[in-house]
């Protein structure tokens, strides 16, 4: 295994820290007083911070603690309120973290640039579509019990030393890891990187057993296969592997089930994945979205509107996002539809008019690739009873009309 050195000198480069790390650390936090104070004397603060790192006198923390309750789970969040310490973590990610990321397989997601939720959804959807219509699909699903608090420091430090040989970079990594015990703090910028790096050997283990359709999103993992017995045997081996090699514990709810199991589909990373590449939204996520829409329509302001960018990113991954928008908003996006219920079989235009969230479109189906509508110069056509026209943009519909020998009239345009 290749080991990387001479990383600390680049980490404490004051020019790069000012131009890269400070810029990334301040993103979305420019109104905080700690950020303003640090940038008021930027050169002096960066020089002092680099000198502390060179002299090994820098220490992270102390952490602030916040307890939140989410869907019946209690989560203890720890975060470092000092902006200067966040700059150091970004510098560590820029120099050391990039080499740690290279040790992960391409089907590992969360915490890596370009490999977020959307990439995980598209990958799992592609895996499901590789199975035939009559071919059975079984899924093995499991996750790690209390992943972040359970990560053992000695395991993480041992793996770091197999990848990094720079003693000063290892001192900084040990200082950040030892700043919180037990495990890793939820809310720290580098915690997700360290947790993924700790579990990375498991990815190689599953791939060595010739399971091609494997996806891991931090502490949640999913394996697909058409052979149920293979997955049952793997489910027996996984808890033992985590206990012996990673000193972690798998939740006892690890299970093997067919994709058609009622109510149907695989519940993973917030979505329901079904045969044929169909992606649905969780019911509780839909209920929260409806509640946010209702609050916005009652009181349209920046506070109630702030939830929509997050829901836009969530809904762009499902196969029927436009129909969900239309079931919640009317054609003018000004009032909630009275008594409207979400109907997956409801026919609706490909685009919901209105300025609320421009650019929304379906993600499912081979013809519904993101960005196709943006570059189509033809106007939208209204929904038609002709099944050949459903789910098609203006250019594709015109081609259908030309093949049939007739062109649509003016009333057919949206």
Beta strands, then each sheet from edge to edge (+ up, - down):
strand 1: 63-70
strand 2: 73-80
strand 3: 108-109
strand 4: 138-143
strand 5: 214-217
strand 6: 220-225
strand 7: 255-258
strand 8: 266-268
strand 9: 271-274
strand 10: 278-281
sheet 1: 1+ 2-
sheet 2: 3+ 5+ 6- 4+ 7-
sheet 3: 8+ 9- 10+
end
